[in-house]
């Protein structure tokens, strides 16, 4: 059984190996994609199009430039801040604050979506 203690939850989150941290980078799908694929959320990947729902960049739509599994953050095109010397840098965002609008497809993700949509059909019957 997994512990409910916050200290153990915190430790498990930060001590997790990188291949498990990939799952912590999940973001909810938009209503259209949720209806199409019959799944609620998916891990964010480079090339996905997202909409920011919370924070300083609320309502911003852009492509995912980078996914940082170690720090559990994503970088989105257009979400930048200005440094003291005037240069623009991308600001990392938490994937829980964004919604996936358009998915970049590849063979592995297509397999995952097909598998999950079959499960959704079983639940709705």
ZAGU-347980 format. One record per atom (N, C-alpha, C): z, x negated, y; chain; atom name; residue in three letters; residue number from 0. Coordinates in pm, 1 decimal, m for minus. Each point is the difference from the previous one (the first is absolute). Last residue first. Layout:
REM residues N
Z	X	Y	kette	atom	rest	nr
Z	X	Y	A	CA	ala	NUM .
...
END
This chain:
REM residues 125
Z	X	Y	kette	atom	rest	nr
m2208.6	2004.7	114.8	A	N	unk	124 .
m34.9	104.7	m98.3	A	CA	unk	124 .
118.9	78.7	m43.9	A	C	unk	124 .
5.4	m389.0	296.9	A	N	unk	123 .
m33.3	124.8	67.7	A	CA	unk	123 .
m34.7	112.2	m97.4	A	C	unk	123 .
109.0	m452.7	m139.7	A	N	unk	122 .
115.6	60.9	65.4	A	CA	unk	122 .
m31.5	135.6	59.7	A	C	unk	122 .
m343.2	m263.2	m201.9	A	N	unk	121 .
93.6	47.6	m102.6	A	CA	unk	121 .
119.3	71.3	63.6	A	C	unk	121 .
m315.6	m210.3	280.4	A	N	unk	120 .
m57.7	120.6	m60.5	A	CA	unk	120 .
93.2	58.2	m104.8	A	C	unk	120 .
115.3	m407.7	200.3	A	N	unk	119 .
15.9	110.0	92.5	A	CA	unk	119 .
m55.3	129.8	m54.4	A	C	unk	119 .
m64.3	m400.5	m238.9	A	N	unk	118 .
140.1	41.5	m8.0	A	CA	unk	118 .
26.9	117.7	91.4	A	C	unk	118 .
m420.3	m198.8	21.6	A	N	unk	117 .
14.5	70.8	m127.6	A	CA	unk	117 .
141.9	50.4	m17.3	A	C	unk	117 .
m92.0	m270.2	366.5	A	N	unk	116 .
m52.7	135.0	20.9	A	CA	unk	116 .
3.6	80.2	m128.9	A	C	unk	116 .
134.9	m457.3	m5.6	A	N	unk	115 .
96.4	85.3	69.3	A	CA	unk	115 .
m52.1	141.9	20.4	A	C	unk	115 .
m285.6	m323.8	m199.8	A	N	unk	114 .
115.6	22.9	m86.5	A	CA	unk	114 .
99.8	94.4	66.8	A	C	unk	114 .
m368.9	m141.3	251.3	A	N	unk	113 .
m43.7	88.2	m107.6	A	CA	unk	113 .
116.6	35.6	m91.6	A	C	unk	113 .
76.5	m311.6	341.4	A	N	unk	112 .
m19.4	134.4	54.8	A	CA	unk	112 .
m43.5	98.4	m107.5	A	C	unk	112 .
41.6	m454.7	m119.4	A	N	unk	111 .
131.2	55.2	33.1	A	CA	unk	111 .
m14.3	143.3	50.1	A	C	unk	111 .
m393.3	m241.6	m77.2	A	N	unk	110 .
66.2	31.5	m126.6	A	CA	unk	110 .
135.6	65.3	24.5	A	C	unk	110 .
m234.7	m160.3	371.1	A	N	unk	109 .
m66.4	118.4	m52.9	A	CA	unk	109 .
62.6	42.5	m132.8	A	C	unk	109 .
142.8	m401.8	194.1	A	N	unk	108 .
54.6	114.7	71.5	A	CA	unk	108 .
m63.6	129.2	m49.5	A	C	unk	108 .
m164.2	m404.2	m177.8	A	N	unk	107 .
139.3	22.3	m39.8	A	CA	unk	107 .
59.3	122.7	67.0	A	C	unk	107 .
m446.6	m141.0	112.7	A	N	unk	106 .
11.3	50.3	m136.8	A	CA	unk	106 .
143.7	34.0	m38.1	A	C	unk	106 .
m107.6	38.2	511.2	A	N	unk	105 .
m41.2	m102.1	m94.6	A	CA	unk	105 .
30.1	53.8	m139.6	A	C	unk	105 .
m3.9	175.1	566.5	A	N	unk	104 .
m3.1	19.6	m145.2	A	CA	unk	104 .
m40.5	m127.4	m71.4	A	C	unk	104 .
262.9	183.5	470.5	A	N	unk	103 .
m103.0	m94.7	m42.4	A	CA	unk	103 .
0.3	2.7	m152.8	A	C	unk	103 .
157.4	420.1	320.9	A	N	unk	102 .
33.0	m104.1	m96.1	A	CA	unk	102 .
m117.8	m94.1	m20.7	A	C	unk	102 .
206.0	341.4	411.3	A	N	unk	101 .
m117.8	m32.4	m78.5	A	CA	unk	101 .
33.1	m118.4	m88.7	A	C	unk	101 .
349.9	201.9	240.2	A	N	unk	100 .
m105.0	94.6	35.8	A	CA	unk	100 .
m122.9	m19.6	m87.7	A	C	unk	100 .
567.6	m104.0	m11.5	A	N	unk	99 .
m133.1	m44.7	m40.2	A	CA	unk	99 .
m102.0	108.7	29.5	A	C	unk	99 .
471.0	m99.0	264.4	A	N	unk	98 .
m62.3	91.5	m95.7	A	CA	unk	98 .
m139.1	m53.5	m31.1	A	C	unk	98 .
509.3	m221.6	197.5	A	N	unk	97 .
m143.2	26.4	12.4	A	CA	unk	97 .
m44.4	100.6	m105.0	A	C	unk	97 .
443.5	m204.9	45.4	A	N	unk	96 .
m27.6	63.0	129.0	A	CA	unk	96 .
m146.9	33.2	20.2	A	C	unk	96 .
187.9	m237.2	m379.9	A	N	unk	95 .
55.0	135.6	m3.1	A	CA	unk	95 .
m29.8	75.5	128.3	A	C	unk	95 .
m113.3	m466.6	m67.9	A	N	unk	94 .
m95.8	95.0	m57.5	A	CA	unk	94 .
52.8	142.9	m8.1	A	C	unk	94 .
128.0	m374.0	381.0	A	N	unk	93 .
48.3	42.9	m130.8	A	CA	unk	93 .
m97.4	103.5	m57.1	A	C	unk	93 .
m148.8	m398.7	347.6	A	N	unk	92 .
52.4	136.5	m7.9	A	CA	unk	92 .
49.6	27.9	m140.9	A	C	unk	92 .
m135.1	m448.5	364.3	A	N	unk	91 .
14.2	56.8	m133.9	A	CA	unk	91 .
67.0	137.0	4.2	A	C	unk	91 .
m316.7	m236.4	379.7	A	N	unk	90 .
139.3	34.5	m23.8	A	CA	unk	90 .
11.3	61.7	m138.5	A	C	unk	90 .
m356.0	m367.8	251.6	A	N	unk	89 .
16.9	123.4	m75.5	A	CA	unk	89 .
148.2	22.9	m26.0	A	C	unk	89 .
m177.6	m269.2	436.6	A	N	unk	88 .
32.7	m20.6	m141.0	A	CA	unk	88 .
17.1	136.1	m66.2	A	C	unk	88 .
m205.2	m261.5	486.3	A	N	unk	87 .
21.9	122.8	m76.3	A	CA	unk	87 .
28.9	m35.7	m145.7	A	C	unk	87 .
87.8	m296.3	477.3	A	N	unk	86 .
m81.8	19.7	m120.3	A	CA	unk	86 .
39.8	128.2	m71.7	A	C	unk	86 .
214.8	m190.5	405.2	A	N	unk	85 .
m116.1	85.4	20.4	A	CA	unk	85 .
m85.8	23.4	m122.6	A	C	unk	85 .
438.9	m235.9	65.9	A	N	unk	84 .
m110.0	m81.4	52.2	A	CA	unk	84 .
m129.9	78.9	14.4	A	C	unk	84 .
397.0	202.8	m176.8	A	N	unk	83 .
31.3	m45.7	135.1	A	CA	unk	83 .
m113.5	m83.0	60.1	A	C	unk	83 .
m142.4	353.9	m370.8	A	N	unk	82 .
104.3	m101.4	7.1	A	CA	unk	82 .
18.5	m45.1	144.8	A	C	unk	82 .
m181.7	483.6	m206.3	A	N	unk	81 .
m34.5	m116.3	81.5	A	CA	unk	81 .
118.8	m94.4	5.2	A	C	unk	81 .
m171.8	367.2	m397.6	A	N	unk	80 .
90.1	m19.4	112.9	A	CA	unk	80 .
m41.9	m127.1	74.0	A	C	unk	80 .
m242.5	392.4	m363.8	A	N	unk	79 .
26.4	m135.8	47.6	A	CA	unk	79 .
102.0	2.0	112.6	A	C	unk	79 .
m297.3	308.3	m350.7	A	N	unk	78 .
145.1	m3.2	21.6	A	CA	unk	78 .
38.4	m141.9	39.4	A	C	unk	78 .
m450.7	98.6	m111.1	A	N	unk	77 .
35.6	74.0	119.8	A	CA	unk	77 .
148.4	2.8	28.8	A	C	unk	77 .
m161.4	m71.5	m493.5	A	N	unk	76 .
m87.7	m31.9	112.5	A	CA	unk	76 .
37.4	88.5	118.7	A	C	unk	76 .
365.5	m133.2	m369.8	A	N	unk	75 .
m105.2	97.5	24.7	A	CA	unk	75 .
m80.3	m43.0	122.2	A	C	unk	75 .
366.5	m192.2	m408.3	A	N	unk	74 .
m53.4	m21.8	134.0	A	CA	unk	74 .
m123.2	87.1	16.2	A	C	unk	74 .
480.9	20.2	m319.7	A	N	unk	73 .
m145.7	m2.4	7.5	A	CA	unk	73 .
m40.4	m25.1	144.8	A	C	unk	73 .
464.5	m92.6	m349.3	A	N	unk	72 .
m60.4	43.3	125.3	A	CA	unk	72 .
m151.7	m4.2	m11.2	A	C	unk	72 .
389.7	m178.9	m290.8	A	N	unk	71 .
m22.2	145.0	m8.6	A	CA	unk	71 .
m52.2	57.4	130.9	A	C	unk	71 .
84.0	m475.0	m145.7	A	N	unk	70 .
80.1	61.2	105.9	A	CA	unk	70 .
m12.4	152.2	5.7	A	C	unk	70 .
m233.9	m251.6	m336.1	A	N	unk	69 .
129.8	m67.1	8.1	A	CA	unk	69 .
91.1	67.7	102.2	A	C	unk	69 .
m455.6	134.1	m63.9	A	N	unk	68 .
89.3	50.9	m103.9	A	CA	unk	68 .
138.3	m63.6	9.2	A	C	unk	68 .
m408.9	100.0	348.9	A	N	unk	67 .
96.8	m105.3	m26.6	A	CA	unk	67 .
102.3	52.4	m100.4	A	C	unk	67 .
m529.6	105.5	178.0	A	N	unk	66 .
115.9	59.4	m64.9	A	CA	unk	66 .
93.0	m113.4	m39.2	A	C	unk	66 .
m435.0	92.0	377.8	A	N	unk	65 .
76.2	m86.8	m89.5	A	CA	unk	65 .
116.8	77.8	m57.9	A	C	unk	65 .
m337.7	211.4	268.5	A	N	unk	64 .
m51.3	m136.4	3.5	A	CA	unk	64 .
67.3	m88.6	m103.6	A	C	unk	64 .
m112.8	551.3	70.0	A	N	unk	63 .
103.8	m93.6	m39.5	A	CA	unk	63 .
m61.9	m138.6	m7.6	A	C	unk	63 .
m186.2	393.6	333.1	A	N	unk	62 .
m11.4	m56.8	m133.7	A	CA	unk	62 .
115.8	m95.2	m25.9	A	C	unk	62 .
32.4	436.8	341.6	A	N	unk	61 .
m63.8	m129.2	m14.8	A	CA	unk	61 .
m3.5	m45.1	m144.2	A	C	unk	61 .
203.3	381.5	406.2	A	N	unk	60 .
m74.4	m7.2	m125.6	A	CA	unk	60 .
m70.2	m134.1	m6.9	A	C	unk	60 .
445.9	245.0	279.4	A	N	unk	59 .
m102.5	m103.4	m8.4	A	CA	unk	59 .
m67.0	5.4	m137.3	A	C	unk	59 .
384.1	270.2	150.9	A	N	unk	58 .
m134.0	58.7	12.3	A	CA	unk	58 .
m112.4	m103.7	0.8	A	C	unk	58 .
474.0	m204.9	100.0	A	N	unk	57 .
m20.8	134.2	m54.7	A	CA	unk	57 .
m138.8	52.3	37.4	A	C	unk	57 .
254.6	m439.4	68.6	A	N	unk	56 .
m144.7	19.1	m13.2	A	CA	unk	56 .
m34.4	135.8	m60.0	A	C	unk	56 .
455.3	m149.4	67.8	A	N	unk	55 .
m67.2	m26.7	127.0	A	CA	unk	55 .
m149.1	30.6	m4.7	A	C	unk	55 .
293.9	258.6	m365.7	A	N	unk	54 .
14.9	m128.3	66.5	A	CA	unk	54 .
m80.6	m11.1	127.1	A	C	unk	54 .
m133.9	310.5	m436.6	A	N	unk	53 .
125.1	m21.9	70.8	A	CA	unk	53 .
m3.1	m136.0	67.8	A	C	unk	53 .
m378.3	167.9	m244.3	A	N	unk	52 .
68.3	126.3	26.9	A	CA	unk	52 .
128.7	m17.0	80.7	A	C	unk	52 .
m516.6	m247.3	m103.2	A	N	unk	51 .
142.3	m27.0	20.2	A	CA	unk	51 .
67.6	129.9	42.3	A	C	unk	51 .
m449.5	m77.3	m309.2	A	N	unk	50 .
45.1	55.1	127.6	A	CA	unk	50 .
150.5	m25.3	8.4	A	C	unk	50 .
m441.1	m248.9	m293.0	A	N	unk	49 .
128.5	68.8	9.4	A	CA	unk	49 .
20.3	58.3	138.6	A	C	unk	49 .
m369.9	m237.5	m390.8	A	N	unk	48 .
11.5	51.2	136.3	A	CA	unk	48 .
126.5	84.0	4.9	A	C	unk	48 .
m137.7	m441.9	m329.8	A	N	unk	47 .
28.8	142.7	12.9	A	CA	unk	47 .
3.8	37.7	147.6	A	C	unk	47 .
m48.8	m456.0	m146.7	A	N	unk	46 .
m123.6	76.2	12.0	A	CA	unk	46 .
20.7	150.0	8.7	A	C	unk	46 .
357.4	m302.7	m247.2	A	N	unk	45 .
m82.6	m49.0	108.9	A	CA	unk	45 .
m130.6	78.8	0.5	A	C	unk	45 .
413.1	252.9	m209.8	A	N	unk	44 .
m80.7	m118.8	m26.7	A	CA	unk	44 .
m76.9	m38.0	124.0	A	C	unk	44 .
459.5	319.9	m188.0	A	N	unk	43 .
m98.3	m32.3	103.0	A	CA	unk	43 .
m72.4	m127.7	m38.9	A	C	unk	43 .
227.7	365.5	m349.5	A	N	unk	42 .
23.5	m125.7	70.4	A	CA	unk	42 .
m114.9	m30.0	97.5	A	C	unk	42 .
108.5	512.3	m103.5	A	N	unk	41 .
m60.2	m115.0	m67.7	A	CA	unk	41 .
40.1	m127.1	74.2	A	C	unk	41 .
129.7	583.9	m54.4	A	N	unk	40 .
m3.2	m128.3	69.4	A	CA	unk	40 .
m62.5	m107.6	m87.1	A	C	unk	40 .
m3.1	476.3	m119.6	A	N	unk	39 .
67.8	4.3	128.2	A	CA	unk	39 .
m10.1	m130.8	77.6	A	C	unk	39 .
m350.5	263.2	m357.2	A	N	unk	38 .
112.0	m93.5	m1.4	A	CA	unk	38 .
55.6	m10.3	141.4	A	C	unk	38 .
m416.9	230.9	m151.7	A	N	unk	37 .
117.2	60.0	m64.0	A	CA	unk	37 .
112.6	m101.0	m21.6	A	C	unk	37 .
m457.6	m27.1	222.4	A	N	unk	36 .
41.9	m87.5	m110.2	A	CA	unk	36 .
123.0	49.8	m74.7	A	C	unk	36 .
m199.7	254.8	368.4	A	N	unk	35 .
m112.5	m54.3	m76.7	A	CA	unk	35 .
46.6	m76.3	m124.2	A	C	unk	35 .
312.9	175.6	320.2	A	N	unk	34 .
m65.9	107.5	m73.7	A	CA	unk	34 .
m110.7	m51.1	m90.0	A	C	unk	34 .
215.4	m306.9	277.2	A	N	unk	33 .
98.1	50.3	m95.8	A	CA	unk	33 .
m60.3	112.8	m83.6	A	C	unk	33 .
m244.6	m179.8	359.3	A	N	unk	32 .
m1.9	m89.2	m115.9	A	CA	unk	32 .
97.5	47.2	m107.0	A	C	unk	32 .
m8.5	243.3	402.9	A	N	unk	31 .
m131.7	9.5	m64.1	A	CA	unk	31 .
m5.2	m85.8	m126.5	A	C	unk	31 .
389.1	m17.9	273.4	A	N	unk	30 .
m11.0	127.4	m72.2	A	CA	unk	30 .
m133.0	12.7	m74.0	A	C	unk	30 .
176.3	m494.4	74.9	A	N	unk	29 .
m22.2	113.1	90.0	A	CA	unk	29 .
m17.3	127.1	m82.9	A	C	unk	29 .
298.1	m398.8	m203.9	A	N	unk	28 .
m140.2	33.5	25.9	A	CA	unk	28 .
m7.5	116.0	99.4	A	C	unk	28 .
408.6	m387.2	m46.9	A	N	unk	27 .
m47.9	133.3	m37.1	A	CA	unk	27 .
m147.3	18.3	34.0	A	C	unk	27 .
208.0	m482.2	m134.4	A	N	unk	26 .
m5.3	87.7	117.0	A	CA	unk	26 .
m51.1	136.1	m44.8	A	C	unk	26 .
226.0	m502.5	m216.9	A	N	unk	25 .
m70.5	127.0	m12.3	A	CA	unk	25 .
9.2	80.0	129.5	A	C	unk	25 .
180.5	m448.7	m163.9	A	N	unk	24 .
m94.9	10.5	110.9	A	CA	unk	24 .
m79.9	129.3	m6.8	A	C	unk	24 .
313.1	m157.5	m332.9	A	N	unk	23 .
78.6	34.2	119.0	A	CA	unk	23 .
m90.1	20.5	120.9	A	C	unk	23 .
m173.3	m151.1	m417.8	A	N	unk	22 .
28.6	143.5	m2.5	A	CA	unk	22 .
81.5	44.7	120.4	A	C	unk	22 .
m98.2	m459.8	m69.2	A	N	unk	21 .
m124.1	72.1	30.2	A	CA	unk	21 .
24.6	150.1	5.7	A	C	unk	21 .
327.3	m315.8	m147.5	A	N	unk	20 .
5.3	35.2	141.5	A	CA	unk	20 .
m125.5	74.3	44.3	A	C	unk	20 .
41.8	m189.6	m436.7	A	N	unk	19 .
69.7	128.4	11.4	A	CA	unk	19 .
7.9	45.5	145.2	A	C	unk	19 .
m196.6	m414.7	m101.5	A	N	unk	18 .
m82.4	101.2	m65.8	A	CA	unk	18 .
68.5	136.4	m0.8	A	C	unk	18 .
225.2	m386.6	183.6	A	N	unk	17 .
m109.9	48.8	83.5	A	CA	unk	17 .
m83.2	107.6	m67.9	A	C	unk	17 .
521.7	m50.1	m132.0	A	N	unk	16 .
m116.2	m88.7	1.0	A	CA	unk	16 .
m117.1	64.9	73.2	A	C	unk	16 .
524.5	105.1	119.8	A	N	unk	15 .
m110.3	42.8	m86.3	A	CA	unk	15 .
m114.7	m100.8	5.3	A	C	unk	15 .
425.7	13.2	252.8	A	N	unk	14 .
m12.8	m96.4	m109.2	A	CA	unk	14 .
m115.9	34.7	m92.7	A	C	unk	14 .
126.1	273.1	380.0	A	N	unk	13 .
m31.3	m132.6	51.2	A	CA	unk	13 .
m15.0	m105.6	m108.1	A	C	unk	13 .
110.9	456.8	m110.3	A	N	unk	12 .
m117.1	3.6	87.3	A	CA	unk	12 .
m42.4	m139.7	41.9	A	C	unk	12 .
398.5	61.1	m247.1	A	N	unk	11 .
m116.5	24.0	m84.9	A	CA	unk	11 .
m128.5	m1.9	81.9	A	C	unk	11 .
409.5	m33.4	232.0	A	N	unk	10 .
m25.5	m120.4	m77.7	A	CA	unk	10 .
m124.4	15.9	m86.9	A	C	unk	10 .
149.2	375.5	239.5	A	N	unk	9 .
m47.7	m102.1	92.8	A	CA	unk	9 .
m37.5	m127.5	m75.8	A	C	unk	9 .
209.3	340.8	m242.0	A	N	unk	8 .
m134.3	43.5	38.2	A	CA	unk	8 .
m65.9	m105.6	88.5	A	C	unk	8 .
446.7	m61.6	m106.6	A	N	unk	7 .
m85.1	m31.5	m115.1	A	CA	unk	7 .
m143.7	44.5	23.8	A	C	unk	7 .
322.7	96.6	328.7	A	N	unk	6 .
m11.5	m145.9	m10.6	A	CA	unk	6 .
m89.4	m39.0	m116.6	A	C	unk	6 .
102.0	465.0	73.9	A	N	unk	5 .
m93.7	m58.1	96.3	A	CA	unk	5 .
m15.4	m150.8	m13.6	A	C	unk	5 .
118.8	334.5	m410.5	A	N	unk	4 .
70.8	m76.2	102.0	A	CA	unk	4 .
m99.2	m66.9	95.3	A	C	unk	4 .
m89.3	262.4	m404.7	A	N	unk	3 .
m17.5	66.5	128.9	A	CA	unk	3 .
66.3	m78.1	112.2	A	C	unk	3 .
m225.2	m163.2	m505.2	A	N	unk	2 .
116.9	23.0	83.5	A	CA	unk	2 .
m36.0	73.0	129.1	A	C	unk	2 .
m250.3	38.1	m489.3	A	N	unk	1 .
m7.5	m73.6	125.6	A	CA	unk	1 .
119.0	39.4	86.4	A	C	unk	1 .
m38.1	m2.3	m554.2	A	N	unk	0 .
0.0	83.8	118.4	A	CA	unk	0 .
0.0	m88.1	124.4	A	C	unk	0 .
END
